[in-house]
Amino acid sequence: MMDIAIPYSHNHCFACGTSDSFSTALNLRFIRSKAGGVQAAVSLDRLYQGYSGVLHGGIISTLLDAAMTHRLFAEGVEAMTADLHIRFAKPVPVNHEVILSADIDSSIRGVFTLSSKLYCERSIYASAKAKFMRANASASSSFPSSDC
């Protein structure tokens, strides 16, 4: 299976950018799953912990959001998170491989509803549901400058 292509607009993304861009990039690489969604495996060390030995909740949220974003990339869609709901079921340990997965639940007029899951030891440790809005072609030029 092949990696999901990352659009140019995402070259410096914290989640899927490379450590060539900055040292703390997560280097996530997603592939299409047999069921049609996307998945990735990652193991993060204590640099990304909140409580001792446990991944920070913001990092877990980032992982789940990135999985859904890449599910859209797999369809050639660039979209931005508009609404994100996370369910933390169990503390995610650092230095353990986790599996991320994501699927599209629905799509109506440029608004996409997706779900993602984070597995550790074959159990769901966290999950998310989100709505994404299609990014228009000139979206990057309408973002605020770095002066904000």
C-alpha positions, 0 to 999 in steps of 0.5 A: 500500500502507498502513503497518502500524498500530502498536499504542498499546503501541508509541507510544514504541518506539525503532525505530518511534516518531517523532522527536516522541517523542525525537530519535533514534527511527528512524521506521520505517514498514512496509508489506505486501509483494506476497508477504504479508510486510512491508518498509520502507526506511531510511537511517541516518547516522553517529549509528548507526555502530559502526566508522567508516562502518558501522552498529552491530551492535546497530542492525542487530539492532534493525532486523531485530527491528522488521521481525519485530515489524511482521510480527506487527502486520500480523496484529493480533498483539502479541508479544515477542521470546523468542529472536533469532539474527542473521547478519551477512554484510557490513558495512552502510554508513551513509547507504545505503538498506537494505530490511528484510523479514520473514515468519512461518515458523510459529505454534504455540500463541502462539509465532511463528517469524519470519525477516527480512532486511536488503538493501543494493544488492540483496544480503543484508547481514544476516538474523535468525530469532526466536521471539516469544511472544504478549503477554497483554492485561495484559502491560504492567501486569506489566512492572517499574517504571522503578525497576529 
